[in-house]
């Protein structure tokens, strides 16, 4: 497993250590759990980013809206 450095303010690190000690868990396990939670919360975004041209279509759509173009939701096909 690769080793990674995480930079946190001292106060947050003290709290993390206190919580880890209270729960009887290692900091490594807590950070792993936090990473899993973060990844799962962002999986939908990752799936959207896999759609070809998704990003450029979003930018184009925003530009159209700023120019007063585009359609209302009620005007879109089902």
Secondary structure, DSSP 8 states (H G I E B T S, - for coil): ---------HHHHHHHHHHHHHHT--HHHHHHHHHHHHHHHTHHHHHHHTSTTHHHHHHHHHHHHHTT-S--GGGS--
